[in-house]
Amino acid sequence: MKTIYKIARTELQTLFYSPIAWLILVIFTFQASMAFTNGLAGNVRSQELGYGLYNVTMGVFAGWRGMFIAMQQYLYLYIPLLTMGLMSREFSSGSIKLLYSSPITSTQIVLGKYLSMMLYGLIMLAIVTVYVVFYMFVLKDFDYPVAITGLIGIYLIMCLYSAVGLFVSCLTSYQVVAAIGTFAALTILQVIGGVLQGVDFKGGGAAGALPPLHHGGQPGPVSPGAGAIPDHVPGDLLPPVRAGGMDRGGRAGI
């Protein structure tokens, strides 16, 4: 465990030596502030229009314009920039040979790299927690389960995206290729939930209006009155009555 912690600490130091980690924290803080402000603005606008305030915590943090939803949609843009050099940098610089020659297993290397991303995710989560704690003191009846489950969900998504980025980084020695591959994989995960959501798989439409088939492919019985002409249809729109047929009143034709 000490070896894994040392690898994670070294990776975090290397990460914060570059401006990418600091730049991502600044942009993440700015977008979190914008999302939180938009949620508050919606409640203020509703109150000015005379509407009552219901589920304020849900609307600010977990609504369709909530802070948690907005931040979750931005995560797939940040993680590839953080994970692109976890293993590919070791491969390209040749330092992976030193790690293999030292008394360290491959499992410890991977877990140490992943632990560094989990710790960085906690830093990002702490930024979001600041807004939650602030609203906790401002709102009278704060909904704690909504905030706590939302924070846990965001952190788990960070860990999932970091695992995907670490896996892609192990496949190549080029950091740009690792970033593009991670971005493509996370984009698929981001949009896969809305694929084919508007397709009706129950056979509706014209196919659903056909009568049921019995065994052998023969059409089943039609319900009574299925072929009858409604009484409200004007007479000039009715089809002509053939010889021996019946009109709409039940009288025989000529």
Rosetta blueprint (number, residue, H / E / L):
1 M L
2 K H
3 T H
4 I H
5 Y H
6 K H
7 I H
8 A H
9 R H
10 T H
11 E H
12 L H
13 Q H
14 T H
15 L H
16 F H
17 Y H
18 S L
19 P H
20 I H
21 A H
22 W H
23 L H
24 I H
25 L H
26 V H
27 I H
28 F H
29 T H
30 F H
31 Q H
32 A H
33 S H
34 M H
35 A H
36 F H
37 T H
38 N H
39 G H
40 L H
41 A H
42 G H
43 N H
44 V H
45 R H
46 S H
47 Q H
48 E H
49 L L
50 G L
51 Y L
52 G L
53 L L
54 Y L
55 N L
56 V H
57 T H
58 M H
59 G H
60 V H
61 F H
62 A H
63 G L
64 W L
65 R L
66 G L
67 M H
68 F H
69 I H
70 A H
71 M H
72 Q H
73 Q H
74 Y H
75 L H
76 Y H
77 L H
78 Y H
79 I H
80 P H
81 L H
82 L H
83 T H
84 M L
85 G L
86 L L
87 M L
88 S H
89 R H
90 E H
91 F H
92 S H
93 S H
94 G L
95 S H
96 I H
97 K H
98 L H
99 L H
100 Y H
101 S H
102 S L
103 P L
104 I L
105 T L
106 S H
107 T H
108 Q H
109 I H
110 V H
111 L H
112 G H
113 K H
114 Y H
115 L H
116 S H
117 M H
118 M H
119 L H
120 Y H
121 G H
122 L H
123 I H
124 M H
125 L H
126 A H
127 I H
128 V H
129 T H
130 V H
131 Y H
132 V H
133 V H
134 F H
135 Y H
136 M H
137 F H
138 V H
139 L L
140 K L
141 D L
142 F L
143 D L
144 Y H
145 P H
146 V H
147 A H
148 I H
149 T H
150 G H
151 L H
152 I H
153 G H
154 I H
155 Y H
156 L H
157 I H
158 M H
159 C H
160 L H
161 Y H
162 S H
163 A H
164 V H
165 G H
166 L H
167 F H
168 V H
169 S H
170 C L
171 L L
172 T L
173 S L
174 Y L
175 Q H
176 V H
177 V H
178 A H
179 A H
180 I H
181 G H
182 T H
183 F H
184 A H
185 A H
186 L H
187 T H
188 I H
189 L H
190 Q H
191 V H
192 I H
193 G H
194 G H
195 V L
196 L L
197 Q L
198 G L
199 V L
200 D L
201 F L
202 K L
203 G L
204 G L
205 G L
206 A L
207 A H
208 G H
209 A H
210 L L
211 P L
212 P L
213 L E
214 H L
215 H L
216 G L
217 G L
218 Q L
219 P E
220 G L
221 P L
222 V L
223 S L
224 P L
225 G L
226 A L
227 G L
228 A L
229 I L
230 P L
231 D L
232 H L
233 V L
234 P L
235 G H
236 D H
237 L H
238 L L
239 P L
240 P L
241 V L
242 R L
243 A L
244 G L
245 G L
246 M E
247 D L
248 R L
249 G L
250 G L
251 R L
252 A E
253 G L
254 I L
